[in-house]
């Protein structure tokens, strides 16, 4: 008999994670996620800080570059050289600056007298502001800089140069020796009869400034209001007192026109009209806000002289670069000749050796002899040391650039040296950096160089 043997079946049960194992797994996962999140936050924070620093650096560099490009052209007037700065001149100069001009004086023929325009031309960089209403909400403890020159391209030449627009102020100088001055044939209180070789075109000189440089009526200036080309008689206003006569020598302005009309001068051929260049005057300063009052973002501003709404004046300031918090300017004064003597621009040049004209004893050599802040750039009259503004040959600019947004956990306890001014510590969360540069005024300094 066969016996059946039954083998018991083993039951195998599925087994999952225990509660403890699950908690350990979750904890490990959270640690990994936290590490990744911390890494992401650190990378994002670093990137944000790098972006802010890069923007700060770019703003500072751009501010310096923009200022440099304008300052280097200060005192450029085409082919014209001011008489007091002309080493080829032999007589006492008649155009040495004698006062700081009001840079915001709106243009009119009455306002812009011969004396006023000679100061504009003879003082290419300026710190004194006069009645500048365009400089508003200026940040405390910052400077203002005025830069003046003629546009480097000829009006209407095309390309990037402005069109020749009626009503704007242009600079034009003569390259024709015959038209710079002449001998009067006669005169009365309201008229002067120009030389026989004066223009035969009616109204040719209308709007031009004319001055009597010697003889009867010497020292006066007026504006030509009418001209008869056949008789050479020019009507003037205001009238002369005393009147000129045939002993009088006259000249038109200082050999240039800086106005909105009366462009009478010619080129070297004495026939083709001389080049006209737009008058450039820029005022730079720092405003304590960017877009709206109280936003707390200091901004580099610029007001430019131009025609707007029928008015020739400095127009409302335009925001240039945000985050510029400090702006200081130093001026290099060339008040000692290369022979070690004081500069005196009010008299004729005295040469150390009249045979070779190498070293002028009473003119500068184009090298700064001392540096002053804006309070030291004065001009109170003619003579030694009385118009330092006319002897500026270099400018140092200092810019303090600030991040536009604060950095969490950072406190700025540093001090920053901008020329003679120390700024800070600010005690806030903004990072800052100082940018500085020295700019040579190529035109005023270059005119004073000798072999």
C-alpha positions in Angstrom: 0.0 0.0 0.0 1.4 3.3 -1.1 1.5 6.0 1.6 1.1 9.6 0.5 3.4 12.0 2.2 2.2 15.7 2.4 4.9 18.3 2.6 3.7 21.5 4.4 3.8 24.7 2.2 5.8 27.7 3.6 4.0 31.0 3.3 6.3 33.9 2.2 5.0 37.3 3.2 6.0 40.7 1.5 7.7 43.1 3.8 7.9 47.0 3.2 9.9 49.8 4.9 9.4 50.2 8.6 8.4 53.6 10.0 12.0 54.2 11.2 13.4 53.4 7.8 10.9 55.7 6.1 11.8 58.6 8.5 15.5 58.1 7.8 14.9 58.2 4.1 12.8 61.3 4.3 15.5 63.0 6.5 18.3 62.1 4.1 16.2 63.4 1.1 15.5 66.7 3.0 19.2 67.1 3.7 20.0 66.7 0.0 17.2 69.1 -1.0 18.4 71.6 1.6 22.0 71.4 0.3 20.8 71.9 -3.2 18.6 74.8 -2.2 21.5 76.4 -0.2 23.7 76.0 -3.2 21.1 77.6 -5.5 20.6 80.5 -3.1 24.4 81.0 -2.7 24.9 81.0 -6.5 21.9 83.3 -7.0 23.2 85.7 -4.3 26.7 85.6 -5.8 25.4 86.3 -9.3 23.3 89.2 -8.0 26.2 90.7 -6.2 28.4 90.2 -9.2 25.8 91.9 -11.4 25.6 94.8 -9.0 29.3 95.2 -8.8 29.7 94.9 -12.6 27.0 97.6 -13.0 28.8 99.8 -10.4 32.1 99.4 -12.2 30.5 100.1 -15.6 28.7 103.1 -14.3 31.9 104.5 -12.8 34.0 103.8 -15.9 31.3 105.2 -18.2 31.1 108.4 -16.1 34.9 108.9 -16.3 34.9 108.2 -20.0 32.0 110.5 -20.8 33.6 113.4 -18.8 37.0 112.8 -20.3 35.7 112.9 -23.9 34.1 116.3 -23.3 36.9 117.9 -21.1 39.6 117.0 -23.6 37.9 119.3 -26.2 37.6 122.2 -23.8 38.9 125.4 -25.3 38.7 124.1 -28.9 37.6 126.9 -31.2 38.5 125.5 -34.6 41.5 127.4 -36.0 41.1 130.4 -33.7 43.6 131.0 -30.9 42.8 133.5 -28.2 45.1 136.5 -28.4 46.3 136.2 -24.8 47.3 132.6 -25.5 48.9 133.2 -28.9 52.7 132.9 -28.7 52.9 134.6 -32.1 51.3 137.8 -30.9 53.5 140.8 -30.4 51.3 143.4 -28.8 49.3 143.6 -25.5 46.4 141.2 -25.7 42.9 142.6 -25.8 41.0 139.5 -24.9 42.4 138.3 -21.6 39.4 137.1 -19.4 38.5 139.4 -16.6 35.6 137.7 -14.9 33.9 134.3 -14.5 30.9 134.4 -16.9 27.5 133.4 -15.8 27.2 130.1 -17.7 23.4 130.1 -17.6 22.9 133.6 -19.1 20.4 133.1 -21.9 21.5 134.4 -25.3 20.7 137.8 -26.6 22.8 140.3 -28.5 22.5 142.6 -25.5 23.4 140.0 -22.9 26.3 138.5 -24.8 28.5 141.5 -25.0 32.0 141.5 -26.3 33.4 141.2 -22.8 31.0 138.3 -21.9 31.9 136.3 -25.0 35.6 136.8 -24.5 35.2 135.3 -21.1 33.3 132.4 -22.5 36.0 131.7 -25.0 39.0 132.4 -22.7 37.7 130.2 -19.8 36.9 126.8 -21.2 36.3 125.0 -17.9 34.6 126.7 -15.0 33.4 126.0 -11.5 31.5 129.2 -10.7 27.8 128.8 -11.5 26.2 132.3 -11.3 22.4 132.0 -11.6 22.2 128.5 -12.9 18.6 127.4 -12.3 19.1 124.2 -14.3 21.2 122.8 -11.4 18.4 121.6 -9.2 18.4 119.1 -6.3 22.2 119.0 -6.3 23.6 116.5 -3.9 25.5 118.1 -1.1 29.3 118.0 -1.0 29.6 117.5 -4.8 31.0 119.8 -7.4 29.6 121.3 -10.6 31.7 121.5 -13.8 31.1 123.6 -16.9 32.9 122.6 -20.1 32.9 124.9 -23.2 34.2 124.5 -26.8 33.1 124.6 -30.4 31.8 121.4 -32.0 34.6 119.5 -33.6 32.8 119.1 -36.9 31.5 121.8 -39.1 27.8 122.6 -38.9 25.9 121.0 -41.8 28.8 118.8 -42.8 26.7 115.6 -42.5 27.5 112.4 -40.7 27.1 112.8 -37.0 27.4 116.6 -37.1 24.3 118.7 -36.5 22.6 120.5 -39.4 23.2 124.3 -39.8 20.0 125.4 -38.0 18.9 129.1 -38.2 18.6 130.6 -34.7 21.3 128.5 -33.0 24.5 129.9 -31.6 27.6 129.2 -33.7 31.3 130.1 -33.5 33.0 131.4 -36.7 36.5 132.8 -36.9 38.2 134.5 -39.8 41.1 133.1 -41.7 41.4 136.2 -43.9 43.8 138.7 -42.5 42.3 141.6 -44.5 38.9 141.4 -42.8 40.0 141.2 -39.2 40.7 144.9 -38.9 41.0 148.1 -40.9 41.4 151.8 -40.9 38.2 153.9 -40.7 37.6 156.5 -43.3 35.3 158.6 -41.2 32.7 158.3 -38.5 29.9 160.0 -36.5 28.2 159.1 -33.3 25.8 156.6 -34.9 28.0 155.4 -37.8 31.5 154.4 -38.9 32.8 154.4 -42.5 34.8 151.2 -43.0 37.9 150.9 -45.1 37.8 151.1 -48.8 38.3 147.4 -49.2 35.4 146.5 -46.9 32.6 144.4 -48.4 30.4 146.0 -51.2 27.4 143.8 -50.2 24.6 145.6 -48.5 23.9 144.4 -44.9 27.0 142.2 -45.0 28.2 143.2 -41.5 24.8 143.5 -39.9 24.8 141.8 -36.5 28.6 141.9 -36.1 30.3 143.4 -33.1 32.8 146.1 -34.0 35.3 147.8 -31.7 37.6 150.7 -32.0 41.1 149.5 -31.1 43.0 152.7 -31.5 42.7 156.4 -32.5 39.6 158.5 -31.9 36.9 156.6 -29.9 39.4 153.9 -28.9 38.2 151.2 -26.5 34.5 151.3 -27.5 32.5 148.5 -29.0 29.1 148.4 -30.6 26.8 146.3 -32.9 26.4 147.0 -36.6 22.6 147.4 -37.3 22.9 148.5 -41.0 25.4 148.6 -43.8 25.6 150.3 -47.2 28.0 148.4 -49.4 28.5 151.3 -51.8 29.4 154.0 -49.3 30.9 151.5 -46.7 28.9 153.3 -44.0 27.9 151.1 -41.1 25.2 152.1 -38.6 25.9 151.1 -35.0 24.0 150.7 -31.8 24.7 151.9 -29.2 26.2 155.1 -30.7 29.8 156.1 -30.2 30.8 158.6 -27.6 33.2 160.1 -28.6 32.9 159.4 -32.3 35.6 157.7 -34.5 37.2 159.5 -37.4 39.9 158.7 -40.0 42.5 158.2 -37.3 40.5 155.2 -35.9 41.5 151.6 -36.3 38.7 149.1 -35.9 38.3 145.3 -35.6 35.3 143.0 -35.7 34.8 141.5 -32.3 37.9 139.6 -31.3 38.3 138.0 -34.8 35.3 135.7 -34.3 31.6 135.6 -34.1 29.9 133.8 -31.3 26.2 134.5 -31.9 23.1 133.4 -33.8 23.7 135.8 -36.7 26.4 138.1 -38.3 28.6 135.4 -39.7 30.7 137.7 -41.8 34.1 136.0 -41.9 35.8 134.2 -44.7 38.3 131.4 -45.2 41.9 131.8 -46.4 40.8 132.8 -49.9 38.9 135.8 -48.4 35.9 134.8 -50.5 34.5 131.5 -49.2 32.6 131.7 -45.9 34.6 130.5 -43.0 33.4 127.3 -41.2 30.7 127.6 -38.6 30.8 125.3 -35.5 28.0 124.9 -33.0 28.7 126.4 -29.6 28.9 123.6 -27.0 28.5 124.3 -23.3 27.8 121.5 -20.9 27.1 121.6 -17.1 27.7 118.4 -15.1 26.5 117.8 -11.6 25.1 115.1 -9.3 21.3 115.1 -8.5 20.1 113.4 -5.3 17.5 111.3 -7.2 17.1 109.5 -10.5 13.5 109.4 -11.7 11.4 110.9 -9.0 12.2 113.0 -5.9 13.0 110.8 -2.9 13.9 107.6 -4.8 17.4 107.9 -3.2 19.4 107.0 -6.3 22.1 109.7 -6.9 22.5 110.4 -10.6 25.1 112.2 -12.8 23.2 115.0 -14.8 24.1 117.2 -17.7 22.5 120.4 -19.0 23.5 121.5 -22.5 23.2 124.9 -24.2 20.8 124.7 -27.1 17.7 126.2 -28.8 14.4 125.0 -27.4 11.0 126.7 -27.4 12.5 129.7 -29.1 15.0 130.3 -26.2 18.7 130.0 -26.6 19.9 128.9 -23.1 21.0 126.0 -21.0 18.1 123.5 -21.2 16.8 121.3 -18.4 19.3 118.7 -17.2 19.2 115.2 -18.5 20.0 112.1 -16.4 23.1 110.4 -17.6 24.3 107.7 -15.2 22.6 106.4 -12.1 24.5 105.5 -9.0 27.0 108.3 -9.2 27.1 109.6 -5.6 30.3 111.7 -5.4 31.8 114.1 -7.9 34.8 116.3 -7.2 37.0 118.3 -9.6 40.5 119.6 -9.2 42.0 122.2 -11.6 45.7 122.3 -12.7 46.8 126.0 -12.9 49.7 126.9 -15.1 50.8 130.2 -13.5 54.6 129.9 -13.8 56.6 130.1 -16.9 59.4 127.7 -17.8 61.8 130.4 -16.6 60.2 130.4 -13.1 58.5 133.7 -13.4 54.8 134.6 -12.8 52.4 134.4 -15.7 50.8 137.8 -16.8 48.5 137.4 -19.7 47.5 141.1 -19.7 50.7 142.4 -21.4 52.8 141.5 -24.5 55.0 138.5 -24.3 58.5 139.1 -22.9 60.9 136.5 -24.4 64.0 135.3 -22.5 65.9 135.5 -25.8 64.3 137.7 -28.4 66.4 136.1 -31.1 64.9 132.6 -30.9 61.4 133.0 -29.2 61.8 129.8 -27.2 61.0 130.7 -23.6 58.4 133.3 -22.9 59.0 134.8 -19.4 55.5 135.8 -18.7 53.5 133.0 -20.3 52.8 129.5 -19.1 54.5 126.4 -20.4 51.3 124.2 -20.5 52.2 122.2 -17.3 50.2 122.6 -14.1 52.2 124.3 -11.3 49.5 123.8 -8.6 46.2 122.1 -8.1 43.2 123.8 -6.6 39.5 122.8 -5.9 36.6 124.8 -7.3 37.0 127.6 -4.7 40.5 128.3 -6.0 39.5 128.9 -9.7 38.9 132.6 -9.5 38.9 135.4 -12.0 38.5 138.9 -10.6 40.3 141.0 -13.2 43.3 141.3 -15.4 46.9 140.8 -14.3 49.0 138.4 -12.4 47.1 135.8 -10.4 43.8 137.5 -10.9 42.3 135.1 -13.5 43.4 131.6 -12.6 40.5 130.3 -14.6 42.2 131.4 -17.8 45.3 129.3 -16.8 43.7 126.0 -16.3 45.5 123.4 -18.4 44.4 120.1 -16.8 41.5 118.7 -14.8 41.4 115.9 -12.3 38.0 114.3 -11.9 36.9 112.0 -9.1 33.7 110.0 -9.2 32.2 107.8 -6.4 30.0 105.1 -7.9 27.5 103.4 -5.6 25.4 100.2 -6.1 21.8 101.0 -6.9 20.6 98.4 -4.4 21.8 97.6 -0.9 23.6 94.3 -0.1 22.0 92.3 2.8 24.3 91.9 5.7 26.8 94.4 4.5 27.7 97.7 6.2 29.9 100.3 4.5 32.3 101.6 7.1 34.9 102.8 4.7 36.0 106.3 3.9 36.6 107.5 0.3 39.1 110.2 -0.8 38.0 112.3 -3.7 40.7 114.9 -4.2 40.6 117.1 -1.1 37.3 115.7 0.0 36.7 112.7 2.2 33.4 111.0 2.0 32.0 108.4 4.4 31.8 106.2 6.4 28.1 105.9 5.3 27.1 103.1 7.6 24.6 101.7 5.1 24.4 98.6 3.0 25.6 100.0 -0.4 29.0 99.1 -1.8 31.0 101.9 -3.4 34.2 102.5 -5.4 36.2 105.6 -6.4 37.2 106.3 -10.0 39.7 109.0 -10.8 41.4 110.4 -13.9 43.5 113.3 -15.0 42.6 115.0 -18.3 45.0 117.3 -20.1 43.2 120.2 -21.8 44.9 119.7 -25.2 44.0 123.0 -26.7 45.0 125.5 -23.9 48.0 123.5 -22.8 49.2 122.8 -26.3 49.2 126.5 -27.2 51.7 127.2 -24.5 54.2 124.6 -25.5 57.5 125.8 -27.0 60.3 123.7 -28.6 
